[in-house]
Amino acid sequence: MGVRKRERAEQIKAAKKELAFAKLNNCPTSPRKMRLVADLVRGQKVEKALAILKFSQKEASRRLEKLLLSAIANWQAKNEDASIEDADLFVKEIRVDGGSMLKRLRPAPQGRPHRIRKRSNHVTLVLGANNNTQS
C-alpha cells in the first residue's frame, strides 16, 4: 500500500470514528408511517430525540427509540474513552427506505380479488458528534 493511500485510509477511519450507525431491516411498518416519526428526530440532539420518541403516541416511535439506543451503544463501543455528554451527539442522518412487501388477496364484490400490500421498511440511523472543545 502506498503512502498516500495509507494516509487517506487513516483520514477516513478518523472521520468514521466520529460517526455511529444502526440499521433496522424489515420492520413491519409502512415507510410512510415511519417517515412521520423519523422527521421528528432528524437533526436533534440525542437526549431530545429520546424524549420525543419516548412520549410519542405512534407505534413506530417505539422501534426508532430502540434503534437510537442501539446507535448510542455502537458509538460507546467505538469511543470507549469518551463520554456521551462531552461528545454532544446528534442524529446526523436518518433514512427510511421501503422494504419487501407481503402481497395478500382479499375478497371483493362479485367474486373479484383485491390485492393487499403489507409494506415493510429499512431504517438507517447515523449519529454524529460535535467535539467543540471550548476553553
Secondary structure as the mmCIF struct_conf table of DSSP 4:
data_model
#
loop_
_struct_conf.conf_type_id
_struct_conf.id
_struct_conf.beg_label_comp_id
_struct_conf.beg_label_asym_id
_struct_conf.beg_label_seq_id
_struct_conf.end_label_comp_id
_struct_conf.end_label_asym_id
_struct_conf.end_label_seq_id
HELX_RH_AL_P HELX_RH_AL_P1 VAL A 3 LYS A 17
TURN_TY1_P TURN_TY1_P1 GLU A 18 GLU A 18
STRN STRN1 ALA A 20 CYS A 27
BEND BEND1 PRO A 28 THR A 29
HELX_RH_AL_P HELX_RH_AL_P2 PRO A 31 VAL A 41
TURN_TY1_P TURN_TY1_P2 ARG A 42 GLY A 43
STRN STRN2 LYS A 45 LYS A 45
HELX_RH_AL_P HELX_RH_AL_P3 VAL A 46 PHE A 55
BEND BEND2 LYS A 58 LYS A 58
HELX_RH_AL_P HELX_RH_AL_P4 GLU A 59 LYS A 78
BEND BEND3 GLU A 80 ALA A 82
HELX_RH_AL_P HELX_RH_AL_P5 ILE A 84 ALA A 87
TURN_TY1_P TURN_TY1_P3 ASP A 88 ASP A 88
STRN STRN3 LEU A 89 GLY A 98
STRN STRN4 LEU A 102 PRO A 107
HELX_RH_3T_P HELX_RH_3T_P1 PRO A 109 GLY A 111
STRN STRN5 PRO A 113 LYS A 118
STRN STRN6 ASN A 121 ALA A 129
#
